Amino acid sequence: MCGINGIYGISSPEVSIPKIEAMNNRLAQRGPNDKGVYAIDKIALGHRRLSIIDLSSAGHQPMHSFDKRYTMVYNGELYNYLEIKNELSDYLFQTNTDSEVILAAFSKWGADCLNRFNGMYAFAIWDNANFELFIARDRLGIKPLYYYYNKEVLVFSSELRSVLASGLVAKKLNEGALPDYIRYQTVHAPQTIIEGVNMLLPGHYLRIGVGKSIEVKQYWKLSTESKKDADLNYPSVCNKVKQLLTKSVQRHLVADVPFGAFLSGGIDSCAIVAIMSQVSTKKVQTFSVTFDEAEFSEAVYAQMVANKFNTEHHEIKLKINDFVNELPHALKALDHPSGDGPNTYIVSKATKNAGITMALSGLGGDELFAGYDVFKRSISLQNKNWVSSFPAFSKSFAAGIYKTIKPGIVSEKIGELLECNTFELVNTYPLARKVYSDSEIKKFHKGELKANRVFEIIRELKQTKNNILGFVSMAEISTYMQNVLLRDTDQMSMAHALEVRVPFLDYTLVEYVLGITDSLKYPHTPKKLLVDSLGDLLPNEIVNRPKMGFTLPWDGWMKKEIKDFCEQKMNALASRGYFNEKETLDLWQHFMNGDKRITWSRIWYLVVLENWLQENNIQ
């Protein structure tokens, strides 16, 4: 796991090298083991290395192919690199790294090599013969890749702030993306919070060369089409799920450094730890965060799992003073603002301090196995599609009554729902993760509400018959998971040079589970298909426990210990020209007064936005 940088289009290395070095320095936390720069006419590449496979100096990057035609910078892990290496016997390998396997594979197959890769990655390869740059990102978007292009210069990096460090990009807020952030506590790719800077979409590659315009192509996409035996009988499907997940965990354990696992005490992390304990030759180390506030602490469940699988368990007791002290560092680690992240920062720091360089996470289990309420709710709404045929005035009247009786975000969403022509998923899903309704946003945001990016994403997804749950999985993966969970996991773990791997997102497992019909996957009990697939491996106490999100006791902290900090940021945000000052400050006062309509989560990500804009001197 590393950090990569590049600038294409500057002819003089004397000009490009200082810029690449500035970008490299901005990524120092991602790669403390080594750094490198390569620059010739037109291209400059930079790299920061976190050594995971082949810890020797042979893994130095930028890396050249043995014939010197190709030069590469690479961030990630290729889990099937040994299998691919066996197909490349005609290549003269100089190292034992997975990095060189990517170079060799590209040398032989070009862009088609991507169809053979199983891993998480973002890499760039410069072709010294054809003077062409090739950049690719993994199928699920586990590793980030940001870029800026103005028809003269292309700048790319693993982090947004590193792109800004090049000095070639104006530090200007993307006003068009601001409504997206307010709606969903993030900006959905390909846009970012900075004007002109995009993310390369998951499953895509980019190519640019001398005399050529930029070309972006998709090489893989999510699909709910049935894969092989995904429509067989239930026991066979369960057996296949277990087989694929076990194989994924085995792949994800390939490393030359100490490793562990995040353990929350929920089904997903328990499943990963359970399989790790079966396939690993070493005793598994597990890490969990606990609190004095019992209602937020999963300590009992995490310890139960640790005892069952005889792990070396590390309990991170988080007290309010610890959190207050860590909060500035966690916020400083945010490469792109969002409503999540500090929890991952805390557990990543403790894991790294224990001598661990790589950790497995249960991220992705909820998205694949229908672990969120939105899955059942989406099917229920489709069954109530008859409501959408009612006259508009009657639906509006019903929404108004509900808002009066039970004011809050739920009633606002119901109001928007009743305005839909139908209750098809393309209309109902975009409401699921909204933080504020459009009518609420118009009160405190002065700008124009651009088209809803989530609507656009959902319309691009293809729904197949009898697979509503698969469609919702694709929607969750393409929106919240990729644009909040994965991005925050990457930036918060890499702030401590910790590599986090996500076995649930092995693309072979994802493809298979997405193709399983609703009748086999419906969560009559929490994540029933996953639980049944693993059988007795999961403790009943974990399977049947109430679901808890991995969160912190924010409400109390924001009203007491970090009140001054939050208030200061809300005041500053309200004074910006994009916002209605009075209405924005009213949000804060409603929260402080205990108004149930304004929860902590509807305030916190606005605080984070203002803090990020200040920290990075954004215009």
Buried (B, 14 or more C-beta within 10 A) or exposed (E): BBBBBBBBBBEEBEEBBBBBBBBBBBBEBBBEBBBBBBBBEBBBBBBBBBBBBBBEEBBBBBBBBBEEBBBBBBBBBBBBBEEBBEBBEEBEBEBBBBBBBBBBBBBBBEEEBBEEBBBBBBBBBBBBEEBBBBBBBBBBBBBBBBBBBEEEBBBBBBBBBBBBBBEBBEBEBBEBBBBBBBBBBBBBBBBBBBBBBBBBBBBBBBBBBEEEEBEBEEBBBBBBEBBEBBBBEBEEBBBBBBEBBBBBBBBBBBBBBEBBBBBBBBBBBBBBBBBBBEEBEEEBBBBBBBBEEEEBBBBEBBBBBBEBBEBEBBBBEBEBEEBEEBBEBBBEBBBBBBBBBBBBBBBBBBBBEBEBBBBBBBBBBBBBBBBBEBBBBBBEBBEEEEBBEEEEEEBBEBBEEBBEEEEBBEBBBBBBBBBBEBBBBBBBBBBBBBBBBBEBBBEBBEBEBBEBBBBEBBEEBEBBEEBBBBBBBBBBBBBBBBBBBBBBBBBBBBBBBBBBBBBBBBBBBBBBBBBBBBEBBBBEEBBBBBBBBBEEBBBEEBBEBEEBEBEBBBBEBBBEBBEEBBBBBBBBBBEBEBBBBEBBBBBBEBBBEEBEBBBBBBBBBBBBBBBBBEBBEBE
